[in-house]
C-alpha cells in the first residue's frame, strides 16, 4: 500500500529486499528513493540506519539530486560488521513549507503577521520536541534569535524575515526538523562485511614454480615447495600486495594428464595441471607431496600473515579421473549412456583430465563434502577462497554453502571467478560471493572503460564488488601481447586506482607477453601445465621490471583512503580519445573532502598525447582552484576546472595527482 507520502524505487535493494545489499565497514553507502506528494507543501526525507541488533541510528537527511526530479539521496556508513538495515522516512516538512510560503507572502505584503505567528508556533515546537540535551548552545542562540525576529513587530519586516531566512535559522531547521505525516518505507537489509571483502591487492603465484630450479646433473626441473615459496613472500610483500592467491595445491591426477601447452601426450616428468585435482595421494583435503606437508603449509601461512599478507586458496569443484571421490562418491559425477563419466568441455576446448562435479544425484552429499573441505582449510588459516568457475555450478548450491560459512565465520571471503553473463555474475554476488572477477581485462578503449567504471562503481555495486585483474594464467589479452612495457604500466595503473580490489598473476611484472599462437589468450609454455623457472633476483637487480612501479601503486593505495573506496569514482571529460581521467574522494565525518586523488592516464602505449582535462568540480568535491601534487614525480601545479596535460609513455603513462589545498 502506498503511504501518505509515497516512497518508491528505493535503492539499494536486492531481489526486492529479500536479500541484503552489499555494504562494507567504514564504506559510505548511497541510499536513493523517489519521494513526492500532492499539493504544494514541502516534504523532507531521511535515511535511518539500523544497526545489528535492531538499534536505529541517527537519521541522514536526503537531498534532491536534481531539483524537480523527486529523486533523493543520502549516504550512510556502517561502522561494524554484521546484519544492518535501513529505512527511508518521508514526512511533511512544516519548516520548509513556512520558509517557502513566507518568502512569497511577506514580500507581497500578504498575511504578514499571520506568517510570523506561524513561525513562532513552529519555533516553539522545535524547543518542545527536541530530546533532552539535543539543543546545543549554537542551537539555543539561533532559536532565540529567530523567536525574537518573529515576535518583534517594531523591527522592520525585511529585517525580521532576513533572520528567519538566514543561514543560522535554516541550519537549525535542518538539524532539528519537524516531521508531520511520517511515512516509513522499509526496513531493507544490508550486510556489512569486513574491509577485505571490498579492498585488497592480490598477487597470484604457483608454489611449485617459486624456488623451482633445473638440476645441473639431470637437466630436469625440480619443483618448488612451500618452504622455497615462503622465501618469495618477501618479494610479494615488497611490491605491497596484501593477498596472495594460490592455485590448487592438491595432488594432481595421473590419468589423462596434460602435457606442456595443453597437449595430450605428457612425458613421465610433466607435472600436469593443478586444476586436475586428485590422485592416489588424495583429493581436495590433501596437499601435493612435492609441495610439502600440512605443517609446511601452516608455516607458509603464518609467515605470510607476519608480512601482512592473507593467503587465498583456490576452490575448484572438479576432479581428476583418479580422484578418490570417483570411487567413494561416484554419484558426484555425471555418467554418460555408456557408463563412462563425462569430462569437462567448453567447446572447442576439452579437458580430458577433469570430471566436473554433478549436483543432481546427491545435492546434500555434495554440500556436506564441500563444506567439510572448506572448513578444513579454514582450520589451517585460510580465510579467503577464490572459487573457480562458480557459474558452472547451481546458484542454490553457493547460496547454501556461503550462507552456512557466514553463519559461523562471517570473516571468510569468497571471490567469484565467473567470466560470464551479467545476470549470473550479479546473482552470484547477490547470494553471497563477496567479490567477482570482471570484464575489465577486455575493456581497453576509452569509452568502454569509462562506461564500465560507472557501471561497477554505482550501478551494480549493491550486487557485486568488482576485482580488476590485469592478467591470469589463462588470460593474456592482446593489448599486453603487442603493447610493450608501457601497456603493462597502463593496465596496472587503471586496475590499481579504479577499484579497491585488483589482481596480478606472476610474470606480469616481467612483461611476459608471448601467446601460444596468434589470436590466443593462452600463454606460451603456460604455467598451468608446467613448472616455470624465473630468475627473480636478476629481474630485481636489472631495474627493467615493473616491480618498483607496482610497489608505488600499492603504496599509494595504502596512503590514500579515497583509493580504498568503490562508490566514490567520478569520470571526467578529456578532449583526447586516448586519455582517460577519473577522481576518487574520501570525506570526513563532517562531509568535507579529506582525500582526493585524480588519475589521468594515457591509454596509448606507443605515443605521447596532449589534451585538456575538464573536471566536474562539484561532483569531485573540488574548489575552483587548488594545488595538485604528482605522486609519481613530485611536481606540483595549480589546477582548476580545465587543465592541460601531456603524457609520454616513454616516461610516464599517467599523472596520479593528490589534492593538497586551495590556490
LUMLUMSE-438227 format. One line per field, with one value per residue (C-alpha): residue in three letters; y, z, x; residue number from 1. Coordinates in steps of 0.1 Angstrom, whole numbers, plus 5000, padded with zeros to 4 digits. Layout:
BEGIN
resn	ALA;...
north	Y;...
up	Z;...
east	X;...
resi	NUM;...
This chain:
BEGIN
resn	UNK;UNK;UNK;UNK;UNK;UNK;UNK;UNK;UNK;UNK;UNK;UNK;UNK;UNK;UNK;UNK;UNK;UNK;UNK;UNK;UNK;UNK;UNK;UNK;UNK;UNK;UNK;UNK;UNK;UNK;UNK;UNK;UNK;UNK;UNK;UNK;UNK;UNK;UNK;UNK;UNK;UNK;UNK;UNK;UNK;UNK;UNK;UNK;UNK;UNK;UNK;UNK;UNK;UNK;UNK;UNK;UNK;UNK;UNK;UNK;UNK;UNK;UNK;UNK;UNK;UNK;UNK;UNK;UNK;UNK;UNK;UNK;UNK;UNK;UNK;UNK;UNK;UNK;UNK;UNK;UNK;UNK;UNK;UNK;UNK;UNK;UNK;UNK;UNK;UNK;UNK;UNK;UNK;UNK;UNK;UNK;UNK;UNK;UNK;UNK;UNK;UNK;UNK;UNK;UNK;UNK;UNK;UNK;UNK;UNK;UNK;UNK;UNK;UNK;UNK;UNK;UNK;UNK;UNK;UNK;UNK;UNK;UNK;UNK;UNK;UNK;UNK;UNK;UNK;UNK;UNK;UNK;UNK;UNK;UNK;UNK;UNK;UNK;UNK;UNK;UNK;UNK;UNK;UNK;UNK;UNK;UNK;UNK;UNK;UNK;UNK;UNK;UNK;UNK;UNK;UNK;UNK;UNK;UNK;UNK;UNK;UNK;UNK;UNK;UNK;UNK;UNK;UNK;UNK;UNK;UNK;UNK;UNK;UNK;UNK;UNK;UNK;UNK;UNK;UNK;UNK;UNK;UNK;UNK;UNK;UNK;UNK;UNK;UNK;UNK;UNK;UNK;UNK;UNK;UNK;UNK;UNK;UNK;UNK;UNK;UNK;UNK;UNK;UNK;UNK;UNK;UNK;UNK;UNK;UNK;UNK;UNK;UNK;UNK;UNK;UNK;UNK;UNK;UNK;UNK;UNK;UNK;UNK;UNK;UNK;UNK;UNK;UNK;UNK;UNK;UNK;UNK;UNK;UNK;UNK;UNK;UNK;UNK;UNK;UNK;UNK;UNK;UNK;UNK;UNK;UNK;UNK;UNK;UNK;UNK;UNK;UNK;UNK;UNK;UNK;UNK;UNK;UNK;UNK;UNK;UNK;UNK;UNK;UNK;UNK;UNK;UNK;UNK;UNK;UNK;UNK;UNK;UNK;UNK;UNK;UNK;UNK;UNK;UNK;UNK;UNK;UNK;UNK;UNK;UNK;UNK;UNK;UNK;UNK;UNK;UNK;UNK;UNK;UNK;UNK;UNK;UNK;UNK;UNK;UNK;UNK;UNK;UNK;UNK;UNK;UNK;UNK;UNK;UNK;UNK;UNK;UNK;UNK;UNK;UNK;UNK;UNK;UNK;UNK;UNK;UNK;UNK;UNK;UNK;UNK;UNK;UNK;UNK;UNK;UNK;UNK;UNK;UNK;UNK;UNK;UNK;UNK;UNK;UNK;UNK;UNK;UNK;UNK;UNK;UNK;UNK;UNK;UNK;UNK;UNK;UNK;UNK;UNK;UNK;UNK;UNK;UNK;UNK;UNK;UNK;UNK;UNK;UNK;UNK;UNK;UNK;UNK;UNK;UNK;UNK;UNK;UNK;UNK;UNK;UNK;UNK;UNK;UNK;UNK;UNK;UNK;UNK;UNK;UNK;UNK;UNK;UNK;UNK;UNK;UNK;UNK;UNK;UNK;UNK;UNK;UNK;UNK;UNK;UNK;UNK;UNK;UNK;UNK;UNK;UNK;UNK;UNK;UNK;UNK;UNK;UNK;UNK;UNK;UNK;UNK;UNK;UNK;UNK;UNK;UNK;UNK;UNK;UNK;UNK;UNK;UNK;UNK;UNK;UNK;UNK;UNK;UNK;UNK;UNK;UNK;UNK;UNK;UNK;UNK;UNK;UNK;UNK;UNK;UNK;UNK;UNK;UNK;UNK;UNK;UNK;UNK;UNK;UNK;UNK;UNK;UNK;UNK;UNK;UNK;UNK;UNK;UNK;UNK;UNK;UNK;UNK;UNK;UNK;UNK;UNK;UNK;UNK;UNK;UNK;UNK;UNK;UNK;UNK;UNK;UNK;UNK;UNK;UNK;UNK;UNK;UNK;UNK;UNK;UNK;UNK;UNK;UNK;UNK;UNK;UNK;UNK;UNK;UNK;UNK;UNK;UNK;UNK;UNK;UNK;UNK;UNK;UNK;UNK;UNK;UNK;UNK;UNK;UNK;UNK;UNK;UNK;UNK;UNK;UNK;UNK;UNK;UNK;UNK;UNK;UNK;UNK;UNK;UNK;UNK;UNK;UNK;UNK;UNK;UNK;UNK;UNK;UNK;UNK;UNK;UNK;UNK;UNK;UNK;UNK;UNK;UNK;UNK;UNK;UNK;UNK;UNK;UNK;UNK;UNK;UNK;UNK;UNK;UNK;UNK;UNK;UNK;UNK;UNK;UNK;UNK;UNK;UNK;UNK;UNK;UNK;UNK;UNK;UNK;UNK;UNK;UNK;UNK;UNK;UNK;UNK;UNK;UNK;UNK;UNK;UNK;UNK;UNK;UNK;UNK;UNK;UNK;UNK;UNK;UNK;UNK;UNK;UNK;UNK;UNK;UNK;UNK;UNK;UNK;UNK;UNK;UNK;UNK;UNK;UNK;UNK;UNK;UNK;UNK;UNK;UNK;UNK;UNK;UNK;UNK;UNK;UNK;UNK;UNK;UNK;UNK;UNK;UNK;UNK;UNK;UNK;UNK;UNK;UNK;UNK;UNK;UNK;UNK;UNK;UNK;UNK;UNK;UNK;UNK;UNK;UNK;UNK;UNK;UNK;UNK;UNK;UNK;UNK;UNK;UNK;UNK;UNK;UNK;UNK;UNK;UNK;UNK;UNK;UNK
north	5000;5035;5056;5091;5105;5080;5065;5044;5029;5026;5017;4996;4966;4931;4909;4935;4934;4896;4895;4920;4946;4948;4971;4972;4985;5022;5023;5051;5037;5058;5053;5067;5069;5087;5108;5131;5143;5161;5199;5225;5218;5209;5175;5160;5126;5108;5075;5058;5032;5002;4986;4948;4941;4965;4998;5027;5053;5090;5098;5111;5139;5132;5158;5161;5151;5173;5199;5188;5152;5139;5117;5119;5106;5103;5084;5062;5044;5011;5011;4975;4941;4922;4924;4960;4975;5009;5027;5057;5081;5107;5135;5167;5195;5224;5244;5242;5249;5280;5292;5289;5305;5333;5343;5348;5362;5386;5401;5405;5421;5392;5378;5393;5390;5357;5343;5355;5339;5306;5310;5315;5284;5263;5275;5266;5231;5228;5235;5213;5183;5183;5155;5165;5178;5178;5216;5228;5263;5273;5259;5278;5310;5305;5296;5326;5350;5335;5338;5374;5382;5365;5384;5419;5439;5471;5458;5463;5434;5429;5425;5401;5379;5381;5365;5337;5330;5334;5306;5302;5296;5274;5253;5250;5238;5211;5199;5197;5191;5189;5158;5156;5127;5105;5076;5048;5026;4995;4982;4969;4946;4953;4931;4949;4927;4933;4956;4927;4919;4953;4961;4942;4940;4904;4885;4850;4825;4788;4775;4748;4775;4795;4783;4758;4750;4730;4702;4706;4669;4656;4688;4681;4708;4704;4716;4744;4737;4756;4761;4776;4796;4811;4829;4845;4861;4889;4897;4898;4919;4942;4950;4959;4931;4920;4889;4860;4836;4801;4779;4744;4728;4693;4661;4661;4633;4609;4597;4618;4642;4671;4679;4713;4738;4716;4687;4651;4634;4642;4629;4610;4641;4665;4678;4682;4709;4718;4720;4683;4676;4642;4611;4581;4607;4623;4648;4683;4676;4667;4685;4676;4656;4677;4708;4695;4687;4704;4716;4732;4749;4761;4776;4793;4808;4821;4837;4854;4867;4882;4901;4915;4890;4869;4836;4829;4793;4781;4762;4742;4717;4692;4660;4641;4607;4592;4614;4594;4608;4588;4556;4568;4592;4581;4599;4632;4628;4627;4593;4590;4565;4541;4542;4564;4597;4629;4650;4688;4706;4742;4737;4738;4733;4699;4690;4653;4654;4668;4655;4683;4677;4668;4681;4665;4629;4638;4675;4672;4649;4675;4703;4682;4672;4706;4723;4698;4706;4744;4742;4720;4747;4774;4755;4759;4797;4802;4830;4838;4814;4821;4800;4785;4788;4791;4799;4763;4751;4756;4790;4774;4754;4786;4802;4772;4768;4805;4810;4781;4796;4831;4819;4808;4826;4859;4870;4843;4860;4843;4857;4845;4837;4839;4854;4850;4869;4898;4881;4852;4873;4896;4867;4850;4883;4885;4851;4856;4860;4889;4898;4889;4889;4913;4922;4947;4926;4931;4968;4986;5016;5049;5049;5013;5018;5049;5031;5001;5022;5039;5005;4987;5017;5029;5006;4970;4979;4967;4932;4927;4940;4941;4929;4941;4916;4927;4890;4855;4822;4817;4853;4872;4899;4910;4945;4931;4908;4938;4969;4967;4976;5008;4989;4968;5000;5015;4984;4982;5019;5015;4984;4996;5031;5025;4998;4989;4953;4945;4914;4904;4870;4864;4872;4904;4924;4908;4918;4881;4886;4857;4838;4801;4811;4842;4851;4831;4845;4815;4819;4800;4774;4781;4776;4758;4728;4731;4745;4778;4787;4825;4844;4869;4881;4891;4908;4929;4938;4947;4975;4967;4951;4967;4957;4992;5008;4981;4988;5025;5019;4997;5022;5050;5027;5024;5061;5074;5064;5075;5047;5021;5030;5019;5042;5075;5073;5102;5101;5134;5145;5149;5161;5131;5096;5080;5099;5089;5108;5099;5110;5095;5115;5104;5127;5133;5129;5165;5159;5178;5164;5147;5130;5134;5115;5124;5099;5110;5080;5078;5047;5048;5028;5039;5077;5109;5125;5162;5172;5193;5176;5191;5184;5182;5202;5198;5160;5156;5178;5203;5241;5263;5265;5240;5226;5191;5170;5143;5113;5098;5128;5151;5180;5204;5225;5249;5233;5243;5231;5229;5217;5210;5176;5159;5122;5104;5066;5066;5084;5085;5069;5087;5116;5104;5136;5142;5174;5195;5225;5256;5281
up	5000;4991;5022;5030;5013;4986;4987;4957;4938;4968;4961;4970;4970;4961;4950;4963;4997;5000;5002;5017;4996;4998;5024;5040;5073;5070;5034;5026;5010;4989;4995;4970;4967;4948;4972;4963;4975;4965;4965;4973;5008;5012;5022;5037;5035;5055;5058;5092;5095;5117;5134;5141;5169;5157;5172;5150;5144;5136;5105;5075;5057;5020;4993;4959;4934;4906;4915;4902;4897;4932;4933;4968;4981;5014;5024;5054;5067;5087;5115;5125;5107;5106;5095;5090;5075;5066;5064;5043;5061;5043;5060;5056;5064;5080;5084;5047;5038;5060;5046;5010;5017;5039;5013;4988;5011;5033;5004;4987;5020;5024;5058;5072;5109;5105;5089;5117;5142;5124;5127;5164;5168;5147;5167;5199;5185;5179;5215;5228;5206;5208;5231;5263;5257;5219;5215;5216;5226;5190;5185;5215;5202;5167;5182;5204;5176;5154;5180;5187;5150;5147;5177;5173;5155;5159;5138;5100;5083;5059;5088;5106;5075;5069;5102;5097;5061;5072;5074;5112;5113;5082;5096;5128;5107;5091;5124;5142;5116;5124;5109;5101;5083;5086;5061;5067;5038;5049;5066;5038;5046;5042;5052;5062;5056;5068;5047;5029;5012;4994;4991;4985;4963;4951;4937;4923;4921;4917;4947;4925;4904;4934;4941;4913;4896;4869;4883;4869;4866;4851;4834;4849;4866;4904;4918;4943;4977;5004;5021;4989;4981;5016;5005;4977;5002;5007;4970;4972;5003;4988;4960;4985;4979;5009;4994;4979;4959;4954;4926;4937;4959;4959;4944;4906;4886;4866;4843;4811;4825;4802;4789;4780;4763;4770;4749;4754;4753;4786;4794;4826;4843;4833;4864;4850;4857;4893;4884;4876;4913;4929;4927;4947;4971;4980;4969;4979;5015;5007;4997;4967;4981;4961;4979;5014;5044;5063;5087;5059;5047;5081;5084;5050;5060;5093;5076;5051;5079;5097;5065;5063;5036;5037;5018;4995;4983;4951;4955;4923;4924;4898;4900;4880;4868;4896;4924;4955;4950;4918;4939;4972;4958;4921;4924;4924;4887;4856;4839;4801;4784;4781;4818;4814;4833;4813;4813;4812;4779;4768;4730;4713;4745;4760;4795;4794;4827;4846;4857;4867;4899;4892;4918;4909;4921;4956;4963;5001;4998;4977;5001;5031;5015;5001;5034;5051;5027;5031;5069;5068;5050;5073;5102;5086;5084;5051;5053;5016;4988;4951;4935;4901;4876;4900;4872;4861;4894;4907;4923;4950;4960;4965;4985;5008;5012;5016;5040;5061;5063;5070;5099;5118;5102;5087;5081;5054;5019;4986;4952;4922;4890;4868;4834;4822;4815;4838;4852;4865;4878;4897;4911;4924;4942;4955;4971;4989;4969;4983;4951;4915;4886;4859;4822;4829;4810;4778;4783;4765;4746;4764;4761;4771;4801;4812;4809;4828;4856;4860;4859;4886;4909;4910;4890;4901;4933;4956;4939;4931;4943;4913;4913;4884;4872;4846;4837;4849;4840;4811;4801;4783;4765;4730;4743;4765;4737;4714;4737;4751;4787;4786;4782;4813;4833;4818;4827;4862;4868;4857;4878;4910;4911;4897;4921;4957;4947;4919;4910;4891;4881;4885;4854;4846;4863;4840;4809;4799;4768;4743;4734;4724;4690;4672;4683;4715;4751;4764;4774;4755;4778;4802;4839;4841;4826;4835;4862;4852;4864;4867;4878;4901;4915;4881;4874;4906;4901;4864;4871;4839;4856;4866;4902;4915;4898;4911;4946;4941;4931;4961;4984;4971;4977;5013;5018;5002;5018;4987;4967;4991;4982;4953;4951;4950;4915;4891;4854;4839;4803;4782;4746;4735;4728;4743;4776;4805;4837;4869;4905;4939;4971;5007;5030;5067;5093;5086;5049;5039;5014;5033;5005;4967;4940;4904;4878;4842;4821;4786;4770;4740;4748;4716;4715;4735;4740;4747;4758;4782;4811;4821;4858;4872;4903;4921;4916;4928;4958;4945;4948;4918;4923;4940;4942;4930;4935;4911;4933;4906;4900;4929;4906;4918;4897;4902;4888;4882;4860;4828;4827;4800;4803;4782;4788;4770;4776;4772;4805;4825;4813;4840;4863;4898;4915;4951;4960;4985;4992;4975;4955
east	5000;5013;5020;5006;5037;5047;5082;5090;5120;5142;5179;5199;5176;5184;5155;5131;5147;5147;5185;5209;5226;5264;5280;5314;5326;5335;5324;5299;5268;5244;5207;5182;5144;5118;5096;5067;5034;5003;4998;5025;5035;5072;5084;5116;5131;5158;5176;5176;5204;5195;5225;5230;5206;5179;5191;5182;5210;5210;5189;5207;5188;5183;5187;5171;5197;5182;5155;5122;5130;5117;5148;5165;5198;5217;5248;5252;5283;5282;5308;5305;5303;5270;5234;5223;5192;5178;5145;5135;5113;5093;5074;5056;5082;5063;5096;5105;5068;5068;5102;5088;5054;5068;5092;5064;5036;5056;5074;5039;5026;5001;4992;5025;5018;5000;5031;5052;5028;5031;5068;5066;5045;5069;5099;5081;5076;5113;5121;5093;5100;5138;5151;5167;5202;5198;5199;5235;5245;5246;5211;5198;5213;5198;5164;5163;5173;5146;5119;5129;5126;5092;5079;5094;5068;5088;5117;5113;5096;5125;5150;5127;5124;5161;5168;5143;5156;5192;5218;5218;5180;5179;5208;5187;5157;5179;5194;5161;5134;5097;5081;5044;5026;5056;5057;5082;5095;5115;5134;5156;5185;5223;5252;5284;5314;5350;5372;5389;5356;5360;5397;5429;5459;5460;5490;5489;5517;5522;5541;5557;5574;5587;5621;5620;5653;5669;5690;5725;5732;5699;5686;5652;5631;5629;5596;5594;5579;5561;5595;5610;5578;5579;5611;5591;5568;5594;5591;5553;5553;5579;5556;5529;5505;5483;5465;5484;5463;5474;5461;5451;5478;5463;5476;5473;5457;5478;5450;5447;5473;5480;5515;5531;5507;5477;5489;5476;5510;5528;5562;5569;5582;5554;5536;5501;5476;5468;5432;5431;5426;5431;5452;5463;5478;5444;5419;5407;5417;5453;5485;5506;5535;5560;5549;5553;5531;5503;5530;5548;5516;5508;5543;5538;5505;5519;5549;5526;5505;5535;5543;5507;5496;5465;5466;5437;5432;5416;5383;5378;5349;5362;5382;5408;5397;5417;5404;5392;5357;5354;5355;5339;5313;5305;5272;5291;5297;5275;5275;5270;5248;5277;5285;5316;5319;5317;5348;5347;5342;5339;5338;5362;5382;5383;5395;5401;5419;5389;5355;5330;5311;5274;5249;5216;5221;5233;5229;5231;5261;5280;5271;5283;5316;5325;5316;5339;5367;5363;5362;5393;5413;5398;5412;5446;5444;5427;5401;5398;5388;5390;5363;5369;5341;5312;5288;5290;5275;5240;5234;5214;5245;5265;5237;5236;5274;5282;5253;5265;5300;5288;5266;5297;5326;5315;5351;5357;5357;5348;5360;5340;5358;5328;5336;5301;5268;5259;5228;5248;5276;5252;5232;5263;5271;5236;5236;5268;5300;5319;5339;5339;5363;5351;5352;5380;5406;5386;5378;5406;5391;5384;5346;5342;5365;5346;5312;5325;5339;5305;5287;5308;5310;5274;5251;5259;5278;5249;5251;5287;5321;5345;5381;5401;5428;5454;5461;5455;5473;5449;5441;5469;5450;5461;5469;5496;5509;5516;5515;5550;5561;5541;5508;5517;5521;5488;5468;5483;5475;5439;5433;5451;5435;5399;5388;5396;5404;5429;5450;5481;5494;5532;5552;5532;5559;5584;5564;5557;5536;5541;5509;5509;5496;5483;5448;5450;5449;5468;5505;5531;5545;5516;5524;5491;5508;5544;5567;5582;5617;5621;5652;5636;5670;5681;5648;5651;5688;5684;5659;5640;5609;5576;5582;5591;5561;5537;5551;5544;5508;5502;5519;5496;5466;5476;5483;5451;5418;5400;5415;5401;5365;5344;5313;5332;5345;5338;5347;5359;5360;5391;5395;5416;5402;5433;5434;5411;5406;5388;5389;5381;5374;5370;5351;5354;5327;5315;5311;5342;5367;5395;5414;5412;5431;5429;5442;5450;5461;5474;5458;5482;5514;5531;5528;5526;5492;5483;5448;5427;5411;5377;5370;5335;5344;5311;5309;5345;5341;5368;5370;5375;5413;5435;5471;5479;5510;5520;5527;5550;5573;5567;5558;5531;5507;5477;5446;5411;5382;5402;5438;5464;5483;5509;5517;5545;5546;5584;5584;5552;5520;5499;5496;5485;5476;5467;5449;5470;5448;5433;5451
resi	1;2;3;4;5;6;7;8;9;10;11;12;13;14;15;16;17;18;19;20;21;22;23;24;25;26;27;28;29;30;31;32;33;34;35;36;37;38;39;40;41;42;43;44;45;46;47;48;49;50;51;52;53;54;55;56;57;58;59;60;61;62;63;64;65;66;67;68;69;70;71;72;73;74;75;76;77;78;79;80;81;82;83;84;85;86;87;88;89;90;91;92;93;94;95;96;97;98;99;100;101;102;103;104;105;106;107;108;109;110;111;112;113;114;115;116;117;118;119;120;121;122;123;124;125;126;127;128;129;130;131;132;133;134;135;136;137;138;139;140;141;142;143;144;145;146;147;148;149;150;151;152;153;154;155;156;157;158;159;160;161;162;163;164;165;166;167;168;169;170;171;172;173;174;175;176;177;178;179;180;181;182;183;184;185;186;187;188;189;190;191;192;193;194;195;196;197;198;199;200;201;202;203;204;205;206;207;208;209;210;211;212;213;214;215;216;217;218;219;220;221;222;223;224;225;226;227;228;229;230;231;232;233;234;235;236;237;238;239;240;241;242;243;244;245;246;247;248;249;250;251;252;253;254;255;256;257;258;259;260;261;262;263;264;265;266;267;268;269;270;271;272;273;274;275;276;277;278;279;280;281;282;283;284;285;286;287;288;289;290;291;292;293;294;295;296;297;298;299;300;301;302;303;304;305;306;307;308;309;310;311;312;313;314;315;316;317;318;319;320;321;322;323;324;325;326;327;328;329;330;331;332;333;334;335;336;337;338;339;340;341;342;343;344;345;346;347;348;349;350;351;352;353;354;355;356;357;358;359;360;361;362;363;364;365;366;367;368;369;370;371;372;373;374;375;376;377;378;379;380;381;382;383;384;385;386;387;388;389;390;391;392;393;394;395;396;397;398;399;400;401;402;403;404;405;406;407;408;409;410;411;412;413;414;415;416;417;418;419;420;421;422;423;424;425;426;427;428;429;430;431;432;433;434;435;436;437;438;439;440;441;442;443;444;445;446;447;448;449;450;451;452;453;454;455;456;457;458;459;460;461;462;463;464;465;466;467;468;469;470;471;472;473;474;475;476;477;478;479;480;481;482;483;484;485;486;487;488;489;490;491;492;493;494;495;496;497;498;499;500;501;502;503;504;505;506;507;508;509;510;511;512;513;514;515;516;517;518;519;520;521;522;523;524;525;526;527;528;529;530;531;532;533;534;535;536;537;538;539;540;541;542;543;544;545;546;547;548;549;550;551;552;553;554;555;556;557;558;559;560;561;562;563;564;565;566;567;568;569;570;571;572;573;574;575;576;577;578;579;580;581;582;583;584;585;586;587;588;589;590;591;592;593;594;595;596;597;598;599;600;601;602;603;604;605;606;607;608;609;610;611;612;613;614;615;616;617;618;619;620;621;622;623;624;625;626;627;628;629;630;631;632;633;634;635;636;637;638;639;640;641;642;643;644;645;646;647;648;649;650;651;652;653;654;655;656;657;658;659;660;661;662;663
